Amino acid sequence: MAKRLFLFLLTNILVLTTIVIVWSIIVSFTGVSGSFINGDDGLAGINYGSLMVFSLLVGFIGSFLSLGMSRFIAKK
């Protein structure tokens, strides 16, 4: 049981690390800068375009990593 829990946590940490690395690479090449914008009145708002791109990346990267891992686990 402890091995299963350890592998679960390790998998989640590796997936999040991969997403952060890919996101930082995309931000450095495209210039998309974060999820918050400052308006003319000084109030912060949400940049929905950036949030959509980030959510899209998290969803696709997570699903492809899960699919790839399940393929190797099923063969084992």
Rosetta silent file (secondary structure, phi, psi, omega in degrees, C-alpha in Angstrom):
SEQUENCE: MAKRLFLFLLTNILVLTTIVIVWSIIVSFTGVSGSFINGDDGLAGINYGSLMVFSLLVGFIGSFLSLGMSRFIAKK
SCORE:     score description
SCORE:     0.000 S_00000001
   1 L     0.000  -38.700 -179.472    0.000    0.000    0.000 S_00000001
   2 H   -67.856  -35.568  178.814    2.836    2.381    0.814 S_00000001
   3 H   -65.301  -41.391  179.415    4.479    1.674   -2.543 S_00000001
   4 H   -63.664  -43.188  179.081    1.248    2.498   -4.377 S_00000001
   5 H   -65.448  -42.513  178.080    0.844    5.774   -2.476 S_00000001
   6 H   -61.377  -45.722  179.858    4.486    6.697   -3.102 S_00000001
   7 H   -64.737  -37.194  177.163    4.182    6.022   -6.835 S_00000001
   8 H   -62.122  -48.648  179.920    0.941    8.032   -6.984 S_00000001
   9 H   -65.887  -40.377  178.385    2.548   11.045   -5.314 S_00000001
  10 H   -62.955  -41.780  178.152    5.698   10.728   -7.395 S_00000001
  11 H   -61.144  -46.012 -179.892    3.655   10.609  -10.590 S_00000001
  12 H   -63.995  -40.337  178.867    1.706   13.738   -9.658 S_00000001
  13 H   -64.907  -42.406  179.388    4.873   15.612   -8.744 S_00000001
  14 H   -66.688  -38.029  177.515    6.537   14.643  -12.025 S_00000001
  15 H   -64.413  -46.111  179.352    3.478   15.644  -14.052 S_00000001
  16 H   -64.571  -38.453  177.273    3.300   19.050  -12.360 S_00000001
  17 H   -63.498  -42.780  177.916    7.049   19.551  -12.815 S_00000001
  18 H   -62.708  -42.721  179.284    6.760   18.731  -16.505 S_00000001
  19 H   -63.170  -42.099  179.926    3.856   21.144  -16.922 S_00000001
  20 H   -64.883  -41.345  179.417    5.765   23.952  -15.188 S_00000001
  21 H   -64.483  -46.443  179.657    8.840   23.376  -17.362 S_00000001
  22 H   -63.741  -41.060  179.641    6.797   23.323  -20.581 S_00000001
  23 H   -63.660  -41.716 -179.873    4.852   26.405  -19.489 S_00000001
  24 H   -66.637  -34.511  176.681    8.031   28.349  -18.728 S_00000001
  25 H   -66.870  -43.811  179.584    9.449   27.432  -22.146 S_00000001
  26 H   -63.812  -41.787  179.892    6.242   28.533  -23.880 S_00000001
  27 H   -64.183  -39.056 -178.436    6.163   31.802  -21.941 S_00000001
  28 H   -69.458  -30.010 -179.050    9.778   32.553  -22.837 S_00000001
  29 H   -89.483  -32.327 -174.469    9.174   31.998  -26.575 S_00000001
  30 H   -99.407  -21.974 -178.898    5.697   33.475  -26.987 S_00000001
  31 L    84.738    7.938  174.123    5.678   36.334  -24.513 S_00000001
  32 L   -69.602  120.952 -171.162    2.467   35.220  -22.799 S_00000001
  33 L  -118.212   90.695  172.288    3.039   36.651  -19.336 S_00000001
  34 L    72.356 -176.527 -176.490    1.029   35.175  -16.521 S_00000001
  35 L  -106.574   -5.434 -176.621   -2.674   35.091  -15.846 S_00000001
  36 E  -116.089  144.519  177.377   -3.181   38.553  -14.351 S_00000001
  37 E  -126.641  153.265  175.835   -3.295   41.944  -16.033 S_00000001
  38 E  -103.689  129.130  179.130   -3.366   45.451  -14.570 S_00000001
  39 L   -82.274 -179.313  179.332   -6.047   47.805  -15.825 S_00000001
  40 L   -66.491  -28.142 -178.376   -5.824   51.560  -16.310 S_00000001
  41 L   -88.494    4.770  177.631   -7.289   52.120  -12.862 S_00000001
  42 L    88.792   -3.582  179.566   -4.614   49.963  -11.172 S_00000001
  43 L   -85.485  143.900 -179.537   -6.934   47.066  -10.434 S_00000001
  44 E   -89.131  143.028  176.727   -5.813   43.577  -11.350 S_00000001
  45 E  -133.369  179.291 -178.882   -7.985   41.344  -13.507 S_00000001
  46 E   -97.105  131.895  174.224   -7.747   37.938  -15.078 S_00000001
  47 L   -87.373   98.728 -173.075   -6.243   37.519  -18.514 S_00000001
  48 H   -67.480  -29.535  177.312   -8.642   34.882  -19.842 S_00000001
  49 H   -64.862  -45.892  178.704   -6.595   34.167  -22.953 S_00000001
  50 H   -66.253  -39.792  177.986   -3.533   33.277  -20.915 S_00000001
  51 H   -64.326  -37.392  178.582   -5.634   31.262  -18.486 S_00000001
  52 H   -66.442  -42.858  178.872   -7.183   29.354  -21.390 S_00000001
  53 H   -63.390  -44.105  179.313   -3.767   28.518  -22.865 S_00000001
  54 H   -62.430  -44.737  179.367   -2.487   27.359  -19.478 S_00000001
  55 H   -64.026  -38.834  177.055   -5.582   25.213  -18.879 S_00000001
  56 H   -62.416  -44.405  179.081   -5.288   23.725  -22.350 S_00000001
  57 H   -64.742  -44.330  179.343   -1.650   22.820  -21.729 S_00000001
  58 H   -60.436  -43.769 -179.330   -2.368   21.297  -18.329 S_00000001
  59 H   -65.648  -48.442 -177.919   -5.170   19.197  -19.778 S_00000001
  60 H   -69.244  -44.804 -179.150   -3.318   17.969  -22.840 S_00000001
  61 H   -64.268  -44.097  178.892    0.021   17.357  -21.146 S_00000001
  62 H   -62.218  -41.290 -178.692   -1.627   15.553  -18.252 S_00000001
  63 H   -70.262  -39.065  178.877   -3.720   13.361  -20.516 S_00000001
  64 H   -69.166  -38.858  176.199   -0.810   12.441  -22.789 S_00000001
  65 H   -64.434  -42.017  178.420    1.446   11.632  -19.830 S_00000001
  66 H   -63.645  -42.314  178.880   -1.296    9.510  -18.296 S_00000001
  67 H   -63.705  -43.436  178.802   -1.879    7.729  -21.591 S_00000001
  68 H   -64.637  -40.877  179.253    1.815    7.036  -22.027 S_00000001
  69 H   -68.239  -40.302 -178.223    2.198    5.754  -18.481 S_00000001
  70 H   -67.047  -28.405  177.710   -0.835    3.507  -18.696 S_00000001
  71 H   -64.817  -45.714  179.575    0.538    1.966  -21.862 S_00000001
  72 H   -70.098  -36.681 -179.979    3.728    0.879  -20.109 S_00000001
  73 H   -67.707  -38.194 -179.974    1.869   -0.218  -16.980 S_00000001
  74 H   -67.350  -34.398  179.339   -0.570   -2.347  -19.013 S_00000001
  75 H   -72.108  -26.512 -178.244    2.299   -4.125  -20.781 S_00000001
  76 L   -73.370    0.000    0.000    3.919   -4.905  -17.457 S_00000001
